[in-house]
Amino acid sequence: MPSRFHLLSSLIGLSLCLACLPSLSAATPIAGDPTAAICAACVHADLNFLASDELHGRGSGTRDEHLAALYAASLFQSFGLTPAGEDGYLQHAPLPAHMSPQFDKYMKANQFDQNQRTDTWNTLAWLKGSAPDADKEVILLTAHLDHLGLGKAYDGDTIYNGADDDASGTTAVLELARVLSQGPRPRRSILFVLFGSEELGGYGNQYFLEHPPVPLNQIALNLEFEMIGRPDPKLPNKTLWLTGYERSNLGSTLASHGAAISADPHPDQHFFQRSDNFALAKKGIVAQTVSSFGLHTDYHRPSDDIAHIDFDFLTHSIQSMIEPVRWLANTDWKPEWNPGGKP
């Protein structure tokens, strides 16, 4: 990679390590693997950086989205994961020269940054499995890096930090990568991907689907993590939900292996179709999104900031998914669409 990446990686990696050092003795052991533990300070550090004012809301296709992608890449490298992009841990994707008239109207109405956005970035890394055919059925864990950037002021604030949307999901994927890379290698390979420009219309996931690091028919399933920084008041305490729960047997199987996960309590919102997972699902992959979005009014507002994140809930949510994901990576089971569930 370019030398500037190595420099940024070193600086970010060092700052993260220093941030997490005091927390190691207080990390929470995971059942069945005493070597793996949630690092609460790492969760705080990752989300605090991604949703900081200094990243100006990680606008899709902006320099700040690129910085977020480099930050994630530096962490994947520090975990000892294998690069999975065309440029090491990165995929560099061109954006179309002209967006749709509807999109331009939306951008202008909300006073979002009107500078030309020419590129977006995905961050990708492998945790290679131990089986000889480890890449035959890959577990894909994803989130999106970007948010809306700078826009119309609310109460004097113009930075759309996107702490819940989707710094929380990005943090979940980073922490899952950290914890799972510490224990014994799983049988199946796990591919960690953080998409760029979801908010522009899914351009990061489109590029990934056109340039996958493994044939798409070798992806056993996809779990997207989107908006898990606050509990949904419609659900019992410390519970997540899965979009399109009824469409496949993935959610019920995860629940049977300890995931505190239930059906989406907001079917009228059509969340299954509103995240990166949908593009993968249309390719036939059982791809669904883990969330806890309770329709809070900070959605797509500058007030979606760090002050509104429930770190207790976020940390518990990430921890609750570790054993189910570990089971997925060590089993021969593969989810299937229920009749009529495949989009």
CORPENOR-V770052 format. One record per run of one state. SS is the DSSP state (h for helix, s for strand, l for the rest). FROM is the first residue (numbers start at 0). LEN is the number of residues. Records with the same first field share a line. If there is no record, write none. Layout:
# CORPENOR-V770052
SS=FROM-LEN, FROM-LEN
This chain:
# CORPENOR-V770052
l=0-2, 21-2, 26-1, 30-2, 38-1, 50-2, 55-3, 59-3, 78-3, 83-1, 85-1, 88-1, 94-6, 109-9, 127-10, 144-2, 147-1, 154-2, 160-2, 182-7, 195-7, 210-5, 225-14, 242-2, 248-1, 256-4, 263-3, 269-1, 273-3, 281-5, 291-14, 308-2, 330-6, 337-6
h=2-19, 23-3, 39-11, 52-3, 62-16, 100-9, 162-20, 202-8, 215-3, 244-3, 249-7, 266-3, 270-3, 276-5, 305-3, 310-20
s=27-3, 32-6, 58-1, 81-2, 84-1, 86-2, 89-5, 118-9, 137-7, 146-1, 148-6, 156-4, 189-6, 218-7, 239-3, 247-1, 260-3, 286-5, 336-1
